[in-house]
Amino acid sequence: MKAVEKIEQHYLIKQLPKATALVSNDGTLVDVSDSWKELFGKKFNPKSPITIRSIFTDVENLDIKLLGGQTKSIRHQLKRETETLWLESHFTPWFDDKENLMGTIVQTDNISREIEAELQLERVNTILKTKSEVAKVGCWEFDVKSEELYWCDETKKIHQVPLSYTPTVNEAINYYKPGFSRNKISMLFHKILNDGKPFSQKLQIITHQGEKRWVHSAGKAIIENGEIVRVFGTFQDINEEMEAEAKIKGNEQLLTTLIDNLPLNVFVKDLDSKKILVNKAECEYLGKTPEELLGKSDFELYDKEVAKISRDEDLEVIRTLKPILGKETISIKKDGQITNFLTSKIPLFDIDGKINGLIGISMDITPIKKKEEQLQHLINITSVQNKKLINFAHIVSHNLRSHSANFSMLLQFLNSEENEEERNKILKMLEQASDNLLETLSNLNEVVDINTNINLKKVPIKLNHAITKAQQNLAALLDKNEVIIENQVDKNLSVLSIPAYLDSILLNLLTNAVKYRSPDRQPKITIKAKRIGGKIMLDFSDNGLGIDLERYGDKIFGMYKTFHNNKDAKGFGLYLIRNQIEAMGGHIIIDSKVDAGTTFKVYFNEESK
């Protein structure tokens, strides 16, 4: 019967799904299951028994665990050729039917997956803990049912409380700085408990040791079966970041205040020449807000040609990495306003030393340029006046010397002449010489008046009307010589002029055209006018004798210069009108051909609109 029981016991153990071994008190394997053989890779032969010590070689104090009749569990490793397994063996006493200790039942499980999972979890926890400590990020959890609040170690460190500290919700809220921070977290926590709305907020706390700290607190509700059961959240120390951010903002504010109050236009452009920063002066110049300017290119703000020049300059700075310093530029806005700038463009590099835009600085030098132009104009006027003075002095010296010599000679003749009839002739010649001297002095005085009265007021005068008036004043002369006049000047065209000067200019041009008419054709005068470069050009043409400009070109407007054998020619009219025209800020040029006629082009300032 016992033999039968033993066989049945063997087959029963053989079929057990868990790796099982019967071990005698001396440590010899009595019987094993097939699953045990498979796990340990050992063959079992009752006739050649082996000890469990030969298998559990890495288990310390194995005999103690086998003896004593107590249940024990151990974890150990089994090294194979290709792998190492983690095992968990349970030792249970084995008794016979008379309660005699026969040995130990050893059941073994392969727990390699569980151990690997535990190790992985431990590694993850270690990494998370390390990251949490480095990033100063903690966590917290609130159990809605038990109303228990849990803080991890890092959260406790941030609050500067002992690691043994267990907080309540009210205590946790009271750590927030009174005012905005405490009111805000109270409202957020209340809302997440009621409607599950997550939150993420930067707030201030006052730690257990009384330090003020910026933290980033976030929370999310855990919902089960439609109910909020827990609230899980993170808690991060961001004090250094916030202080650095506040410092950066302070520096930015300082920089913004500085560049906004500079009397210069400052802007920063990206690689596409679009503005990414502008100061107050740049905004005021363009008449737009920073929001309206940011992202805009010069083509959207300035005249097309000016924008193209600016873009080419930008590309040159970006390509060569060399700044453009103190270059005079002209800015023409969309509304046509022209401004002179002294502009510098400097390459802008990122922290890696790579070009990512440019900085522009422009100073409005329009007033300086105007002063420069005024100064140059004054220099030009002075130069012209000096030349006129030298010429005038020469004329005065020459003419008065001629009159003086003539008087002296006639007086000598008079003193030496005894014949009364001859003396009367000499006296008449002296009288004529006196009249000529007075005329010369009158002419010279008139020139002096023109060149000294430079501040006479100019007024807008209808040019067509002034021409008509001059015709009327010379009506007899014009009718007598059957002069044809074509006045093609627009009746609405006005020039800025001194009325007396304009009358003198027109009268002299008309009388000269009559004096130097051709005997071979009827005199004809054509008068036109048009706008050219901000000026009004009066075109006065006749079909008279003309002048040989190659021979007399440099003497045309000289005083007392005549070019025909006309007994009425005095050579003063053209000299006079040139002085009058230049005194009003204009100029005159001549075009003439012998026996074909003469054209005078007189340039006046136009009436300002």
ZIFEN-V297183 format. One record per residue. N is the residue number from 1. SS is DSSP state (H for helix, E for strand, C for the rest). PSI is psi as a letter, one per 30 degrees, with the letter a starting at -180 (999 if undefined). OMEGA is omega in radians with two decimals (NA if undefined). Layout:
BEGIN
N&SS&PSI&OMEGA ; N&SS&PSI&OMEGA
END
This chain:
BEGIN
1&C&e&3.14 ; 2&H&e&3.12 ; 3&H&e&3.12 ; 4&H&e&3.14 ; 5&H&e&-3.13 ; 6&H&e&3.12 ; 7&H&e&-3.14 ; 8&H&e&3.12 ; 9&H&e&-3.12 ; 10&H&e&-3.12 ; 11&H&e&3.11 ; 12&H&e&3.13 ; 13&H&e&-3.12 ; 14&H&e&-3.04 ; 15&C&f&-3.13 ; 16&C&k&-3.11 ; 17&C&f&3.14 ; 18&C&k&3.13 ; 19&E&j&-3.03 ; 20&E&k&3.11 ; 21&E&k&3.03 ; 22&E&k&-3.08 ; 23&E&k&3.13 ; 24&E&l&-3.10 ; 25&C&f&3.13 ; 26&C&g&3.08 ; 27&C&g&3.14 ; 28&E&k&3.10 ; 29&E&k&3.13 ; 30&E&e&3.14 ; 31&E&l&3.13 ; 32&E&l&3.07 ; 33&C&l&3.10 ; 34&H&e&3.13 ; 35&H&e&3.10 ; 36&H&e&3.12 ; 37&H&e&-3.11 ; 38&H&e&-3.10 ; 39&H&e&-3.05 ; 40&H&f&3.11 ; 41&C&h&-3.11 ; 42&C&k&3.01 ; 43&C&k&-3.11 ; 44&C&k&3.10 ; 45&C&j&-3.11 ; 46&H&f&-3.10 ; 47&H&f&3.09 ; 48&H&i&-3.03 ; 49&C&l&3.06 ; 50&C&l&-3.14 ; 51&E&l&3.12 ; 52&H&f&3.13 ; 53&H&e&-3.14 ; 54&H&f&-3.14 ; 55&C&e&-3.14 ; 56&C&i&-3.05 ; 57&C&f&-3.07 ; 58&C&g&-3.11 ; 59&C&j&3.13 ; 60&C&k&3.09 ; 61&C&h&-3.11 ; 62&H&e&-3.11 ; 63&H&e&3.14 ; 64&H&e&-3.12 ; 65&H&f&-3.14 ; 66&H&e&-3.07 ; 67&C&l&3.04 ; 68&C&f&3.09 ; 69&C&g&3.13 ; 70&C&l&3.12 ; 71&C&k&-3.13 ; 72&E&l&3.07 ; 73&E&k&3.10 ; 74&E&l&2.99 ; 75&E&k&-3.10 ; 76&E&l&-3.09 ; 77&E&k&3.06 ; 78&E&j&-3.11 ; 79&E&k&3.05 ; 80&C&a&-3.13 ; 81&C&e&-3.05 ; 82&C&f&-3.07 ; 83&C&l&3.06 ; 84&E&k&-3.09 ; 85&E&k&2.98 ; 86&E&k&-3.11 ; 87&E&l&3.00 ; 88&E&j&-3.09 ; 89&E&k&-3.14 ; 90&E&k&-3.13 ; 91&E&j&-3.12 ; 92&E&k&-3.13 ; 93&E&k&-3.13 ; 94&E&j&-3.11 ; 95&E&l&3.02 ; 96&C&a&-3.05 ; 97&C&f&3.13 ; 98&C&g&3.11 ; 99&C&g&3.05 ; 100&C&k&3.14 ; 101&E&j&-3.10 ; 102&E&f&-3.09 ; 103&E&b&-3.06 ; 104&E&k&3.00 ; 105&E&k&-3.14 ; 106&E&j&3.08 ; 107&E&k&-3.00 ; 108&E&k&3.07 ; 109&E&k&3.02 ; 110&E&j&-3.09 ; 111&C&g&-3.11 ; 112&H&e&-3.14 ; 113&H&e&-3.13 ; 114&H&e&-3.14 ; 115&H&e&3.13 ; 116&H&e&3.11 ; 117&H&e&3.12 ; 118&H&e&3.13 ; 119&H&e&3.12 ; 120&H&e&3.12 ; 121&H&e&3.12 ; 122&H&e&3.10 ; 123&H&e&3.12 ; 124&H&e&3.14 ; 125&H&e&3.11 ; 126&H&e&3.13 ; 127&H&e&-3.14 ; 128&H&e&-3.14 ; 129&H&e&3.13 ; 130&H&e&3.12 ; 131&H&e&-3.14 ; 132&H&e&3.14 ; 133&H&e&-3.12 ; 134&H&e&-3.10 ; 135&H&f&-3.09 ; 136&C&h&3.11 ; 137&E&k&3.08 ; 138&E&a&3.10 ; 139&E&l&3.09 ; 140&E&l&-3.14 ; 141&E&k&-3.13 ; 142&E&k&3.09 ; 143&E&j&-3.04 ; 144&C&e&-3.07 ; 145&C&e&-3.09 ; 146&C&f&-3.09 ; 147&C&h&3.11 ; 148&E&k&3.14 ; 149&E&k&3.13 ; 150&E&k&3.01 ; 151&E&k&3.03 ; 152&C&l&-3.07 ; 153&H&e&-3.10 ; 154&H&e&3.10 ; 155&H&e&3.11 ; 156&H&e&3.12 ; 157&H&e&3.14 ; 158&H&e&3.11 ; 159&H&f&-3.12 ; 160&C&h&3.06 ; 161&C&l&3.10 ; 162&C&l&3.13 ; 163&C&f&3.12 ; 164&C&f&-3.06 ; 165&C&k&3.07 ; 166&C&j&-3.04 ; 167&C&l&2.93 ; 168&C&l&-3.13 ; 169&H&e&-3.11 ; 170&H&e&3.12 ; 171&H&e&-3.13 ; 172&H&e&3.13 ; 173&H&e&-3.10 ; 174&H&f&3.06 ; 175&C&f&3.13 ; 176&E&k&-3.09 ; 177&C&k&-3.14 ; 178&C&k&-3.12 ; 179&C&b&-3.05 ; 180&H&e&-3.04 ; 181&H&e&-3.10 ; 182&H&e&3.12 ; 183&H&e&-3.10 ; 184&H&e&-3.11 ; 185&H&e&3.09 ; 186&H&e&-3.14 ; 187&H&e&-3.12 ; 188&H&e&-3.13 ; 189&H&e&3.11 ; 190&H&e&-3.12 ; 191&H&e&-3.12 ; 192&H&e&3.09 ; 193&H&f&-3.07 ; 194&H&e&-3.09 ; 195&H&g&3.06 ; 196&C&g&-3.11 ; 197&C&j&-3.12 ; 198&C&l&3.12 ; 199&E&l&3.07 ; 200&E&j&-2.96 ; 201&E&k&3.03 ; 202&E&k&-3.07 ; 203&E&l&3.10 ; 204&E&k&3.03 ; 205&E&l&2.98 ; 206&E&j&-3.01 ; 207&C&l&3.13 ; 208&C&f&-3.13 ; 209&C&g&3.03 ; 210&C&g&3.13 ; 211&C&k&3.04 ; 212&E&k&-3.14 ; 213&E&k&2.99 ; 214&E&k&3.11 ; 215&E&l&3.02 ; 216&E&j&-3.09 ; 217&E&k&3.14 ; 218&E&l&-3.14 ; 219&E&k&3.11 ; 220&E&k&-3.11 ; 221&E&k&3.02 ; 222&E&j&-3.04 ; 223&E&k&3.08 ; 224&E&k&-3.14 ; 225&C&h&3.07 ; 226&C&g&-3.13 ; 227&E&k&3.08 ; 228&E&j&-3.10 ; 229&E&e&-3.14 ; 230&E&l&3.01 ; 231&E&k&-3.14 ; 232&E&k&-3.12 ; 233&E&l&3.07 ; 234&E&l&-3.08 ; 235&E&j&-3.01 ; 236&E&k&3.05 ; 237&E&j&3.14 ; 238&C&g&-3.05 ; 239&H&e&-3.13 ; 240&H&e&3.13 ; 241&H&e&-3.10 ; 242&H&e&3.10 ; 243&H&e&3.09 ; 244&H&e&3.13 ; 245&H&e&3.12 ; 246&H&e&3.11 ; 247&H&e&3.11 ; 248&H&e&3.12 ; 249&H&e&3.10 ; 250&H&e&3.11 ; 251&H&e&3.11 ; 252&H&e&3.13 ; 253&H&e&3.11 ; 254&H&e&-3.14 ; 255&H&e&3.13 ; 256&H&e&3.12 ; 257&H&e&-3.12 ; 258&H&e&-3.06 ; 259&H&f&3.11 ; 260&H&f&-3.10 ; 261&C&g&3.03 ; 262&C&k&3.09 ; 263&C&h&-3.10 ; 264&C&l&3.01 ; 265&E&k&-3.13 ; 266&E&k&3.10 ; 267&E&l&3.06 ; 268&E&k&3.14 ; 269&E&l&3.01 ; 270&C&a&-3.08 ; 271&C&f&3.10 ; 272&C&g&-3.14 ; 273&C&g&3.05 ; 274&C&k&-3.06 ; 275&E&k&3.08 ; 276&E&f&3.04 ; 277&E&k&3.09 ; 278&E&k&3.08 ; 279&C&l&-3.04 ; 280&H&e&-3.11 ; 281&H&e&3.13 ; 282&H&e&3.12 ; 283&H&e&-3.12 ; 284&H&e&-3.14 ; 285&H&e&-3.11 ; 286&H&f&3.11 ; 287&C&h&-3.13 ; 288&C&l&3.09 ; 289&C&l&3.08 ; 290&H&e&-3.14 ; 291&H&e&-3.14 ; 292&H&f&-3.10 ; 293&H&e&-3.08 ; 294&C&k&-3.12 ; 295&C&f&-3.11 ; 296&C&k&3.05 ; 297&C&l&3.14 ; 298&H&f&3.14 ; 299&H&f&3.12 ; 300&H&f&-3.03 ; 301&C&f&-3.03 ; 302&E&l&3.03 ; 303&C&k&-3.03 ; 304&H&e&-3.10 ; 305&H&e&3.11 ; 306&H&e&3.13 ; 307&H&e&3.14 ; 308&H&e&3.11 ; 309&H&e&-3.14 ; 310&H&e&3.13 ; 311&H&e&3.11 ; 312&H&e&3.09 ; 313&H&e&3.12 ; 314&H&e&-3.12 ; 315&H&e&3.13 ; 316&H&e&3.11 ; 317&H&e&-3.13 ; 318&H&e&-3.09 ; 319&H&e&-3.04 ; 320&H&f&-3.08 ; 321&C&g&3.11 ; 322&C&k&-3.12 ; 323&C&l&2.94 ; 324&E&k&-3.03 ; 325&E&k&3.00 ; 326&E&h&3.13 ; 327&E&k&3.09 ; 328&E&k&3.14 ; 329&E&l&3.09 ; 330&E&k&3.12 ; 331&E&k&3.07 ; 332&E&j&-3.13 ; 333&E&l&-3.14 ; 334&C&f&-3.14 ; 335&C&g&3.09 ; 336&C&f&-3.14 ; 337&C&k&-3.11 ; 338&E&k&3.13 ; 339&E&k&3.04 ; 340&E&k&-3.13 ; 341&E&l&2.90 ; 342&E&j&-2.91 ; 343&E&k&3.00 ; 344&E&k&3.08 ; 345&E&k&-3.01 ; 346&E&k&3.13 ; 347&E&k&-3.14 ; 348&E&k&-3.11 ; 349&E&l&3.04 ; 350&C&a&-3.05 ; 351&C&f&3.10 ; 352&C&g&3.14 ; 353&C&g&-3.13 ; 354&C&k&-3.14 ; 355&E&k&3.10 ; 356&E&g&3.08 ; 357&E&a&3.11 ; 358&E&l&3.08 ; 359&E&k&3.14 ; 360&E&k&3.10 ; 361&E&k&-3.12 ; 362&E&k&3.08 ; 363&E&k&3.13 ; 364&E&j&3.14 ; 365&C&g&3.14 ; 366&H&e&3.11 ; 367&H&e&3.13 ; 368&H&e&3.13 ; 369&H&e&3.12 ; 370&H&e&3.09 ; 371&H&e&3.12 ; 372&H&e&3.11 ; 373&H&e&3.11 ; 374&H&e&3.13 ; 375&H&e&3.13 ; 376&H&e&3.10 ; 377&H&e&3.13 ; 378&H&e&3.10 ; 379&H&e&3.13 ; 380&H&e&3.13 ; 381&H&e&-3.14 ; 382&H&e&3.13 ; 383&H&e&3.13 ; 384&H&e&-3.13 ; 385&H&e&3.10 ; 386&H&e&3.11 ; 387&H&e&3.12 ; 388&H&e&-3.12 ; 389&H&e&3.12 ; 390&H&e&3.14 ; 391&H&e&-3.13 ; 392&H&e&3.13 ; 393&H&e&3.12 ; 394&H&e&-3.14 ; 395&H&e&-3.13 ; 396&H&e&-3.13 ; 397&H&e&-3.08 ; 398&H&e&-3.05 ; 399&H&e&-3.12 ; 400&H&e&3.09 ; 401&H&e&3.11 ; 402&H&e&3.11 ; 403&H&e&-3.11 ; 404&H&e&3.13 ; 405&H&e&-3.14 ; 406&H&e&3.10 ; 407&H&e&-3.09 ; 408&H&e&-3.13 ; 409&H&e&-3.13 ; 410&H&e&3.13 ; 411&H&e&3.08 ; 412&H&e&3.10 ; 413&H&e&-3.10 ; 414&H&e&-3.11 ; 415&H&e&-3.08 ; 416&H&f&-3.07 ; 417&C&k&3.13 ; 418&C&f&-3.14 ; 419&C&k&-3.07 ; 420&H&e&-3.12 ; 421&H&e&3.12 ; 422&H&e&3.11 ; 423&H&e&3.09 ; 424&H&e&3.10 ; 425&H&e&3.14 ; 426&H&e&3.11 ; 427&H&e&3.09 ; 428&H&e&3.10 ; 429&H&e&3.06 ; 430&H&e&3.11 ; 431&H&e&3.13 ; 432&H&e&3.12 ; 433&H&e&3.11 ; 434&H&e&3.11 ; 435&H&e&3.12 ; 436&H&e&3.11 ; 437&H&e&3.12 ; 438&H&e&3.12 ; 439&H&e&3.11 ; 440&H&e&3.13 ; 441&H&e&3.11 ; 442&H&e&3.12 ; 443&H&e&-3.14 ; 444&H&e&3.10 ; 445&H&e&3.14 ; 446&H&e&3.10 ; 447&H&e&3.11 ; 448&H&e&3.13 ; 449&H&e&-3.12 ; 450&H&e&-3.03 ; 451&H&f&3.11 ; 452&H&f&-3.14 ; 453&C&h&-3.08 ; 454&C&f&-3.10 ; 455&C&g&3.08 ; 456&C&k&-3.04 ; 457&C&k&3.05 ; 458&C&k&-3.13 ; 459&E&l&3.09 ; 460&E&k&-3.12 ; 461&E&k&3.06 ; 462&E&j&-3.02 ; 463&H&e&-3.14 ; 464&H&e&-3.14 ; 465&H&e&3.14 ; 466&H&e&3.11 ; 467&H&e&3.11 ; 468&H&e&3.14 ; 469&H&e&3.12 ; 470&H&e&3.08 ; 471&H&e&-3.11 ; 472&H&e&3.14 ; 473&H&f&-3.13 ; 474&C&g&-3.04 ; 475&H&e&-3.09 ; 476&H&e&-3.14 ; 477&H&e&-3.10 ; 478&H&e&3.13 ; 479&H&e&-3.12 ; 480&H&e&-3.09 ; 481&C&g&3.07 ; 482&C&h&-3.10 ; 483&C&k&3.05 ; 484&E&k&3.12 ; 485&E&k&3.06 ; 486&E&j&3.12 ; 487&E&j&-3.08 ; 488&C&g&-3.08 ; 489&C&k&3.10 ; 490&C&k&-3.09 ; 491&C&f&-3.10 ; 492&C&g&-3.07 ; 493&C&k&-3.11 ; 494&E&k&3.05 ; 495&E&l&3.05 ; 496&E&j&-3.05 ; 497&E&l&2.97 ; 498&C&j&-3.02 ; 499&H&e&-3.09 ; 500&H&e&-3.14 ; 501&H&e&-3.13 ; 502&H&e&3.09 ; 503&H&e&-3.12 ; 504&H&e&-3.11 ; 505&H&e&-3.10 ; 506&H&e&3.14 ; 507&H&e&-3.14 ; 508&H&e&3.13 ; 509&H&e&-3.14 ; 510&H&e&-3.10 ; 511&H&e&3.09 ; 512&H&e&-3.14 ; 513&H&e&3.13 ; 514&H&e&-3.11 ; 515&H&e&-3.03 ; 516&C&h&3.09 ; 517&C&l&3.10 ; 518&C&k&3.11 ; 519&C&f&-3.05 ; 520&C&f&-3.13 ; 521&C&l&3.13 ; 522&C&k&-3.13 ; 523&C&k&3.12 ; 524&E&k&3.13 ; 525&E&k&3.11 ; 526&E&k&-3.09 ; 527&E&k&3.12 ; 528&E&l&3.07 ; 529&E&k&3.08 ; 530&E&l&3.14 ; 531&E&k&3.09 ; 532&E&j&3.05 ; 533&C&h&3.12 ; 534&C&g&3.11 ; 535&E&l&2.98 ; 536&E&k&3.12 ; 537&E&k&3.05 ; 538&E&j&-3.13 ; 539&E&j&-3.05 ; 540&E&j&-3.05 ; 541&E&k&3.03 ; 542&E&l&3.14 ; 543&C&h&-3.03 ; 544&C&b&-3.03 ; 545&C&f&-3.09 ; 546&C&l&-3.09 ; 547&C&k&3.08 ; 548&C&j&-3.06 ; 549&H&e&3.11 ; 550&H&e&-3.11 ; 551&H&e&-3.02 ; 552&H&g&-3.00 ; 553&H&e&-3.09 ; 554&H&g&-3.10 ; 555&H&g&-3.01 ; 556&C&e&-3.03 ; 557&C&g&3.10 ; 558&C&l&-3.11 ; 559&C&k&3.13 ; 560&C&h&3.08 ; 561&C&k&3.10 ; 562&C&l&-3.02 ; 563&C&g&3.09 ; 564&C&l&3.14 ; 565&C&h&3.14 ; 566&C&k&-3.08 ; 567&C&f&3.13 ; 568&C&f&-3.07 ; 569&C&k&3.12 ; 570&C&f&3.11 ; 571&C&g&-3.12 ; 572&C&f&-3.02 ; 573&H&e&-3.12 ; 574&H&e&3.09 ; 575&H&e&-3.12 ; 576&H&e&-3.04 ; 577&H&e&3.07 ; 578&H&e&3.10 ; 579&H&e&3.13 ; 580&H&e&-3.13 ; 581&H&e&-3.13 ; 582&H&e&3.09 ; 583&H&f&3.12 ; 584&C&g&3.10 ; 585&C&g&3.13 ; 586&C&a&3.06 ; 587&E&l&-3.08 ; 588&E&k&3.06 ; 589&E&l&-3.07 ; 590&E&k&3.03 ; 591&E&k&-3.03 ; 592&E&k&3.03 ; 593&E&k&-3.12 ; 594&C&k&3.13 ; 595&C&g&3.09 ; 596&C&f&3.12 ; 597&E&l&-3.07 ; 598&E&k&3.06 ; 599&E&k&3.02 ; 600&E&k&3.06 ; 601&E&j&-3.10 ; 602&E&k&-3.10 ; 603&E&k&3.10 ; 604&E&l&2.95 ; 605&E&k&-3.13 ; 606&E&l&3.07 ; 607&C&k&-3.13 ; 608&C&k&-3.10 ; 609&C&999&NA
END
